[in-house]
Amino acid sequence: MPGERSLDHATDASAGWVRGVRALRLTGQSLVAIGNFDGVHQGHQAVLAAAAARAHAAGLTPLVLTFDPHPAEVLASATLDRLTPTARKAALIQRLSPELTVVVEPFTRELAAHTPEAFAREFLRERLAAAQVLVGENFRFGRGRAGDLSTLRELGAELGFQPWSEPLTGDAAGAISSSRAREAVRAGDLELAARLLTRPHALTGQVVHGDARGRQIGFPTANLAEVAELIPPHGVYTCLVDDLSRGEEPGRALATGVVNIGRRPTVDARAEAPVSVEAHLLTGADGQPFQAELYGARLRLHLVHRLREERRFDGLPALVAQIGRDAEAARERLAERRWPEPGAAWV
């Protein structure tokens, strides 16, 4: 009943989301916001804020239903260039409103085979006890994407829930979307990406051993492996570094830095050399040059400025001189950044 909200669920201890609708045990009814929410951009934020406010006013439990992997990865065998992996997405959503419970439903071919009616009946009415359902104006669901907002309204009238949608948030260039944010990152337009996302685009990975060349030339680097997010064009960027080694989102601010993304053409002449993400950490919270071993640490690099494209230099001396100039440029560009409170993350 409205006004009697309660939620008991099993969560993923490391990421803070609920693993699948079957893990939920609801008492009373819910408001369910459905979407992929990759990037949790301005438009998503407006929708989720509206969902939290409506749920509170109606005495409903606010749920955010999203899917992993992305449907395109299952149905089209395509690799999605993600802006935010699941743990990051859940943390960003919950930061908007701690009342929002993120439910990550595994997307399978079995789920994709549900008709719109079967999906609405099993998931919305039976599993999630939805009284209200919030979707985007271009929402499609069910086998072959046969269902739309009109379909959902018809099913809501039959099954006892009220669907509604929020107008798309936009700017002079059109609707704000995950696709626009991805295009900005692919183009290296970090300012536009940050404006759409309301924060810098970030790369997350674990620090692994490299060839130690950076240490040998006086610029030790943290080499990130298994980066899940969309990588921007090869080049040199300023960054703000968070440490996620404690296993919690959003981590804690660790340093400022400069990062090279690319194939390191000066030291590796192979045309298909692997792409590396190598960050040289500049300054810690104490204002002093950063000095600490980071092997095994999990870091997030928030990319703030693009300094230059990656290029090949005529030997190590020329490369070392340029790295020094890059580091100095990064210090200048990041000098006005205010450090967060102790223990807090940059973003």
C-alpha positions as CSV (number, residue, x, y, z in Angstrom):
1,M,0.0,0.0,0.0
2,P,1.2,3.6,-0.6
3,G,2.6,5.1,2.5
4,E,4.0,1.7,3.7
5,R,7.5,1.6,2.1
6,S,9.9,-1.1,3.0
7,L,12.8,-2.9,1.2
8,D,14.8,-6.0,2.1
9,H,17.2,-7.2,-0.5
10,A,20.5,-8.9,-1.2
11,T,23.2,-6.6,-2.5
12,D,26.5,-6.9,-4.2
13,A,28.9,-6.0,-1.4
14,S,31.6,-4.5,-3.5
15,A,29.4,-2.5,-5.9
16,G,26.3,-1.5,-3.9
17,W,23.6,-2.7,-6.4
18,V,20.9,-5.3,-6.2
19,R,21.7,-8.3,-8.4
20,G,18.5,-9.0,-10.2
21,V,14.8,-8.6,-9.4
22,R,14.7,-12.0,-7.7
23,A,16.9,-10.7,-5.0
24,L,14.3,-8.1,-4.0
25,R,11.7,-8.8,-1.3
26,L,9.3,-5.8,-1.3
27,T,6.6,-4.9,1.1
28,G,4.3,-2.4,-0.5
29,Q,4.5,-0.9,-4.0
30,S,7.2,0.7,-5.9
31,L,8.0,3.3,-8.5
32,V,10.3,1.8,-11.2
33,A,12.5,3.9,-13.5
34,I,13.7,1.8,-16.4
35,G,16.8,2.5,-18.6
36,N,20.4,1.7,-19.3
37,F,21.5,5.1,-17.8
38,D,25.0,4.8,-19.3
39,G,27.0,7.9,-18.2
40,V,24.3,9.1,-15.8
41,H,24.3,12.3,-17.8
42,Q,22.2,15.5,-17.4
43,G,19.1,14.0,-18.9
44,H,19.3,10.9,-16.8
45,Q,19.8,13.0,-13.7
46,A,16.6,15.0,-14.4
47,V,14.6,11.8,-14.8
48,L,16.0,10.1,-11.7
49,A,15.4,13.3,-9.6
50,A,11.8,13.3,-10.8
51,A,11.5,9.6,-10.0
52,A,12.8,10.1,-6.4
53,A,10.5,13.0,-5.8
54,R,7.4,11.3,-7.2
55,A,8.1,8.1,-5.2
56,H,8.6,10.1,-2.0
57,A,5.3,12.0,-2.6
58,A,3.4,8.8,-3.3
59,G,4.9,6.8,-0.5
60,L,6.5,4.3,-3.0
61,T,9.8,2.5,-2.9
62,P,11.9,4.1,-5.7
63,L,13.7,1.5,-7.9
64,V,16.0,2.0,-10.8
65,L,15.9,-1.0,-13.2
66,T,18.9,-1.3,-15.5
67,F,20.5,-4.1,-17.4
68,D,24.0,-5.8,-17.7
69,P,25.3,-6.5,-20.2
70,H,23.8,-3.9,-22.5
71,P,21.1,-5.4,-24.7
72,A,23.2,-4.6,-27.8
73,E,26.0,-6.8,-26.6
74,V,23.7,-9.7,-26.3
75,L,21.4,-9.3,-29.3
76,A,23.9,-7.8,-31.8
77,S,27.1,-9.3,-30.4
78,A,28.4,-5.8,-30.4
79,T,30.9,-4.4,-27.9
80,L,29.4,-1.2,-26.3
81,D,31.8,1.7,-25.7
82,R,30.7,2.3,-22.1
83,L,30.9,5.6,-20.4
84,T,30.3,4.0,-16.9
85,P,30.7,0.4,-15.9
86,T,28.0,-1.0,-13.7
87,A,29.5,-0.2,-10.3
88,R,30.2,3.4,-11.3
89,K,26.8,3.8,-12.7
90,A,25.1,2.5,-9.6
91,A,27.3,4.7,-7.4
92,L,26.5,7.8,-9.5
93,I,22.7,7.1,-9.4
94,Q,22.7,6.6,-5.6
95,R,24.7,9.7,-5.2
96,L,21.9,11.6,-6.8
97,S,19.5,10.3,-4.2
98,P,20.4,7.7,-1.6
99,E,16.7,6.6,-1.6
100,L,17.1,5.1,-5.1
101,T,17.8,1.4,-5.1
102,V,19.5,0.2,-8.3
103,V,18.5,-3.2,-9.6
104,V,20.8,-4.7,-12.2
105,E,19.0,-7.4,-14.1
106,P,21.2,-9.8,-16.1
107,F,20.2,-9.3,-19.8
108,T,20.0,-12.6,-21.6
109,R,18.4,-14.0,-24.8
110,E,15.7,-15.5,-22.6
111,L,14.8,-12.1,-21.2
112,A,14.9,-10.6,-24.7
113,A,12.4,-13.2,-25.9
114,H,9.7,-11.9,-23.5
115,T,6.8,-10.3,-25.2
116,P,5.9,-6.8,-24.0
117,E,3.0,-8.3,-22.0
118,A,5.1,-11.0,-20.5
119,F,7.8,-8.5,-19.4
120,A,5.3,-6.1,-17.9
121,R,3.5,-8.9,-16.1
122,E,6.5,-10.8,-14.7
123,F,8.9,-7.9,-13.9
124,L,6.8,-4.9,-13.3
125,R,3.7,-6.3,-11.7
126,E,4.8,-9.6,-10.1
127,R,8.5,-9.0,-9.2
128,L,8.7,-5.2,-8.6
129,A,5.1,-4.5,-7.5
130,A,5.1,-1.4,-9.6
131,A,2.5,1.3,-9.0
132,Q,4.2,3.8,-11.3
133,V,6.7,3.2,-14.1
134,L,9.0,5.9,-15.5
135,V,10.6,5.5,-18.9
136,G,12.1,7.7,-21.6
137,E,10.0,9.1,-24.4
138,N,11.8,6.7,-26.9
139,F,11.5,3.6,-24.7
140,R,11.2,0.3,-26.4
141,F,10.8,-3.1,-24.8
142,G,9.9,-6.7,-25.4
143,R,10.8,-9.2,-28.1
144,G,11.9,-7.4,-31.3
145,R,11.5,-4.1,-29.4
146,A,7.8,-4.4,-30.2
147,G,6.6,-2.4,-27.2
148,D,6.7,1.4,-26.8
149,L,5.2,4.0,-24.4
150,S,1.8,3.5,-25.8
151,T,2.0,-0.2,-25.3
152,L,3.1,0.3,-21.8
153,R,0.1,2.5,-21.1
154,E,-2.2,-0.1,-22.3
155,L,-0.5,-2.8,-20.2
156,G,-0.5,-0.5,-17.2
157,A,-4.3,0.0,-17.5
158,E,-4.7,-3.8,-17.5
159,L,-2.1,-4.7,-14.8
160,G,-2.6,-1.9,-12.4
161,F,0.4,0.5,-12.8
162,Q,0.7,4.0,-14.2
163,P,3.4,4.7,-16.8
164,W,4.8,8.1,-17.4
165,S,7.7,9.8,-19.1
166,E,9.8,12.9,-18.5
167,P,10.5,15.3,-21.3
168,L,14.0,14.9,-22.8
169,T,16.6,17.3,-21.4
170,G,18.4,19.2,-24.2
171,D,20.5,22.2,-25.2
172,A,21.0,24.2,-28.4
173,A,22.5,21.1,-30.2
174,G,19.6,18.8,-29.3
175,A,18.7,16.2,-26.7
176,I,21.3,15.2,-24.2
177,S,22.1,11.6,-24.6
178,S,24.7,8.9,-23.9
179,S,25.4,8.8,-27.7
180,R,26.3,12.5,-27.7
181,A,28.5,12.0,-24.7
182,R,30.3,9.1,-26.4
183,E,30.8,11.1,-29.6
184,A,32.3,13.9,-27.6
185,V,34.8,11.5,-25.9
186,R,35.6,9.8,-29.3
187,A,36.4,13.3,-30.7
188,G,38.6,14.2,-27.7
189,D,36.2,17.1,-26.8
190,L,36.5,16.6,-23.1
191,E,34.8,20.0,-22.3
192,L,31.6,19.0,-24.1
193,A,31.7,15.5,-22.6
194,A,32.1,17.0,-19.1
195,R,29.2,19.4,-19.7
196,L,26.9,16.6,-20.8
197,L,27.9,14.3,-18.0
198,T,28.3,17.1,-15.4
199,R,31.8,15.7,-14.6
200,P,34.9,14.6,-16.4
201,H,34.9,11.4,-18.3
202,A,37.0,8.8,-16.4
203,L,39.0,5.7,-17.0
204,T,39.3,3.0,-14.3
205,G,41.7,0.1,-14.0
206,Q,44.3,-1.7,-11.9
207,V,47.9,-0.7,-11.8
208,V,50.1,-3.4,-13.3
209,H,53.8,-3.8,-13.9
210,G,55.1,-2.2,-17.1
211,D,58.6,-2.1,-18.6
212,A,59.7,0.4,-15.9
213,R,60.9,2.7,-18.6
214,G,59.1,5.7,-17.0
215,R,61.0,5.2,-13.8
216,Q,64.3,4.9,-15.6
217,I,63.8,8.3,-17.3
218,G,62.6,10.1,-14.2
219,F,58.9,9.9,-14.8
220,P,57.4,6.8,-13.1
221,T,54.0,5.9,-14.4
222,A,51.0,3.9,-13.2
223,N,50.0,1.6,-16.0
224,L,46.3,0.8,-16.0
225,A,45.0,-2.6,-17.2
226,E,41.5,-3.8,-18.0
227,V,40.1,-0.3,-18.5
228,A,36.3,-0.8,-19.1
229,E,35.3,2.7,-20.2
230,L,35.4,4.3,-23.7
231,I,39.0,5.5,-24.4
232,P,39.4,8.9,-26.1
233,P,41.8,9.6,-29.0
234,H,45.4,8.8,-28.4
235,G,47.2,11.7,-26.8
236,V,48.3,13.4,-23.5
237,Y,45.7,14.5,-21.0
238,T,45.6,16.1,-17.5
239,C,43.8,14.0,-14.9
240,L,42.6,13.9,-11.4
241,V,43.3,10.6,-9.7
242,D,41.1,8.7,-7.3
243,D,42.1,5.6,-5.4
244,L,39.5,2.8,-5.3
245,S,41.8,0.2,-3.6
246,R,39.5,-0.1,-0.6
247,G,36.9,-1.6,-2.9
248,E,34.4,1.2,-2.3
249,E,32.8,3.7,-4.6
250,P,33.6,6.5,-5.3
251,G,37.1,6.1,-3.7
252,R,39.2,8.9,-2.4
253,A,41.2,11.6,-4.0
254,L,44.9,10.6,-4.4
255,A,46.7,13.0,-6.7
256,T,46.8,15.2,-9.8
257,G,48.4,13.7,-12.9
258,V,49.2,13.7,-16.6
259,V,48.3,10.6,-18.6
260,N,49.5,9.3,-22.0
261,I,47.0,7.2,-23.9
262,G,48.3,5.4,-27.0
263,R,50.8,3.0,-28.5
264,R,54.0,4.8,-27.4
265,P,55.5,5.1,-30.9
266,T,58.9,6.4,-29.7
267,V,59.7,3.2,-27.7
268,D,57.5,0.7,-29.6
269,A,57.7,0.8,-33.3
270,R,55.1,-1.9,-33.9
271,A,52.2,-0.7,-36.0
272,E,49.8,-2.7,-33.8
273,A,51.4,-2.2,-30.5
274,P,48.9,-2.5,-27.6
275,V,47.2,0.7,-26.4
276,S,48.4,1.7,-23.0
277,V,47.1,4.1,-20.3
278,E,50.0,5.4,-18.4
279,A,49.6,8.1,-15.7
280,H,52.4,10.1,-14.1
281,L,51.1,11.3,-10.8
282,L,52.2,14.9,-10.0
283,T,51.0,16.2,-6.6
284,G,49.4,14.6,-3.6
285,A,46.9,16.1,-1.1
286,D,49.8,17.6,0.9
287,G,50.9,19.7,-2.1
288,Q,54.2,17.7,-2.4
289,P,55.3,15.6,-5.4
290,F,53.5,12.3,-5.3
291,Q,55.7,9.4,-4.2
292,A,54.2,6.0,-3.4
293,E,54.1,2.5,-4.8
294,L,50.8,1.8,-6.6
295,Y,51.2,-1.7,-8.0
296,G,47.9,-3.6,-7.5
297,A,46.0,-0.4,-6.7
298,R,42.8,0.3,-8.5
299,L,42.7,3.9,-9.8
300,R,40.2,6.1,-11.6
301,L,41.6,8.9,-13.9
302,H,39.2,11.8,-14.5
303,L,40.3,13.3,-17.8
304,V,40.1,17.1,-17.6
305,H,42.1,18.6,-20.5
306,R,43.6,17.3,-23.7
307,L,47.2,18.7,-24.0
308,R,48.3,17.3,-27.3
309,E,48.1,14.3,-29.6
310,E,50.4,11.4,-29.3
311,R,53.4,11.5,-31.6
312,R,56.8,9.9,-32.2
313,F,60.0,11.6,-31.1
314,D,63.5,11.2,-32.4
315,G,64.9,9.3,-29.5
316,L,64.5,9.2,-25.7
317,P,66.1,12.7,-25.0
318,A,63.4,14.4,-27.1
319,L,60.7,12.3,-25.5
320,V,61.9,13.1,-21.9
321,A,62.0,16.8,-22.7
322,Q,58.5,16.7,-24.0
323,I,57.2,14.7,-21.0
324,G,58.7,17.4,-18.7
325,R,56.8,20.1,-20.7
326,D,53.6,18.0,-20.5
327,A,54.0,17.6,-16.7
328,E,54.5,21.4,-16.3
329,A,51.5,22.2,-18.5
330,A,49.4,19.8,-16.5
331,R,50.4,21.4,-13.2
332,E,49.5,24.8,-14.5
333,R,46.1,23.6,-15.9
334,L,45.2,21.9,-12.7
335,A,46.6,24.4,-10.2
336,E,43.2,26.0,-9.5
337,R,41.5,22.7,-8.8
338,R,40.4,22.6,-5.2
339,W,41.0,19.4,-3.3
340,P,38.0,17.6,-1.9
341,E,37.6,17.0,1.9
342,P,39.9,14.4,3.3
343,G,38.7,10.9,2.4
344,A,36.4,12.1,-0.4
345,A,36.8,11.5,-4.1
346,W,37.6,14.1,-6.8
347,V,34.3,13.3,-8.6
